[in-house]
Amino acid sequence: MKLEPVYLVQPDPAPAPRAVSRRSLVIGALSAALCGAAFGSLARRVLRPAAAARHQDPRVQWALELQRGGLTELVERHLDFLAIVSAFPAHAIEFEPGMDRLIEVVEAGGPNGVAAGALASSIRSALDTLDPRAESFAELRRRLDRR
């Protein structure tokens, strides 16, 4: 009796199933991008009237026109301008050019008819009502403190 070797062949193991196929990953990314674009355009349409409404307030309009006007008028009406800046802190970034011009007047030694210390104190009070984390207002504070 002769023993013949017997070879047992085992099939290759089946590959582990992937959790997510490439096709479903691409489809998911595309649908997320499309949904994001749709919600973004909807949000822009909803928020745009709110942006236009902030300029409907006549005080904000007046202050914006004042800061674009002459420097002497801005200095003469600085208390009114700074009161509006304090009253509308959410829109204060729009008033930054006017604040910057007032600080330049303080750095130059003060305007005619108004003491530089009083003007600096008024500006400092208005800056205290604004967001202290805003970098642009922090720079204005530093310039005012250097004086």
C-alpha positions in Angstrom: 0.0 0.0 0.0 1.5 3.2 -1.1 0.5 6.4 0.4 0.0 9.2 -2.0 0.2 12.7 -0.6 -3.0 14.6 -0.6 -2.9 18.4 -1.1 -5.7 20.3 0.4 -6.3 23.6 -1.3 -7.8 26.3 0.7 -9.5 29.2 -1.2 -8.1 32.6 -0.8 -9.8 34.6 2.0 -12.4 37.0 0.8 -11.3 40.7 1.0 -12.8 42.5 4.0 -15.7 44.6 2.9 -15.0 48.3 2.8 -17.1 50.5 5.2 -17.7 53.1 2.5 -17.2 52.6 -1.2 -15.6 55.3 -3.3 -18.8 55.9 -5.2 -20.9 56.6 -2.0 -18.1 58.8 -0.7 -18.1 60.9 -3.9 -21.9 61.1 -4.0 -22.0 62.1 -0.3 -19.4 64.9 -0.9 -21.3 66.2 -3.9 -24.6 66.2 -2.2 -23.1 68.0 0.8 -21.6 70.7 -1.5 -24.9 71.2 -3.3 -26.8 71.4 0.0 -24.3 73.9 1.3 -24.6 76.1 -1.8 -28.3 76.0 -1.5 -28.4 77.0 2.1 -25.7 79.6 1.6 -27.7 81.3 -1.2 -30.8 81.2 0.9 -29.0 82.7 3.9 -27.6 85.4 1.7 -31.1 86.4 0.4 -32.4 86.4 4.0 -29.5 88.4 5.5 -29.1 91.0 2.7 -32.2 93.0 3.6 -30.8 93.2 7.2 -27.6 94.7 5.9 -29.5 97.3 3.9 -31.7 98.1 6.8 -28.9 99.2 9.1 -28.2 102.1 6.8 -31.8 103.2 7.0 -31.3 104.6 10.4 -30.8 108.4 9.9 -28.3 108.6 12.8 -26.0 106.0 11.2 -26.3 107.8 7.8 -25.5 111.1 9.4 -22.4 109.7 11.2 -21.2 108.1 8.0 -21.6 111.3 6.1 -19.9 113.2 8.9 -16.8 111.0 8.9 -16.5 111.4 5.1 -16.8 115.2 5.4 -14.4 117.8 6.6 -12.1 117.3 9.6 -13.2 120.5 11.3 -16.8 119.5 11.2 -16.0 116.0 12.6 -14.0 117.6 15.4 -16.8 120.1 16.2 -19.4 117.3 16.3 -17.2 114.6 17.8 -19.4 114.1 20.8 -22.4 113.4 18.6 -20.4 111.1 16.4 -18.9 109.2 19.3 -22.4 108.8 20.9 -23.7 107.2 17.7 -20.6 104.9 17.6 -21.5 103.9 21.2 -25.2 103.5 20.4 -24.5 101.2 17.4 -21.6 98.9 18.5 -22.6 96.2 16.0 -21.8 98.6 13.2 -18.8 100.2 14.7 -16.4 98.9 12.1 -18.0 101.3 9.6 -17.1 104.2 11.9 -13.5 103.2 12.2 -12.2 105.8 9.6 -13.9 108.6 11.6 -12.3 107.3 14.9 -9.0 107.1 13.1 -9.2 110.7 12.0 -10.1 111.8 15.5 -7.1 110.0 17.0 -4.9 111.6 14.4 -6.1 115.0 15.6 -5.3 114.0 19.2 -1.8 112.8 18.1 -1.2 116.1 16.4 -1.7 118.0 19.6 -5.5 118.7 19.6 -7.8 120.7 17.6 -8.5 124.4 17.9 -11.2 125.1 20.6 -11.2 121.5 22.0 -8.6 120.3 24.5 -6.7 117.2 23.3 -7.2 115.5 26.7 -11.0 115.9 26.5 -11.1 114.6 23.0 -8.9 111.6 23.9 -11.2 110.9 26.9 -14.3 111.0 24.7 -12.7 108.6 22.2 -11.5 106.3 25.0 -15.1 106.2 26.4 -16.5 105.3 23.0 -13.8 102.6 22.5 -14.7 101.1 25.9 -18.2 100.3 24.6 -16.9 98.4 21.6 -15.7 94.8 21.3 -12.3 94.7 23.1 -11.3 91.6 21.0 -11.5 93.4 17.7 -8.0 93.9 16.5 -8.7 97.2 14.7 -10.1 98.8 17.8 -7.2 97.4 19.9 -4.8 99.2 17.5 -6.8 102.5 18.0 -6.6 102.0 21.8 -2.8 101.5 21.5 -2.4 104.6 19.5 -4.5 106.6 21.9 -2.6 105.3 24.9 0.8 106.2 23.3 -0.2 109.8 23.3 
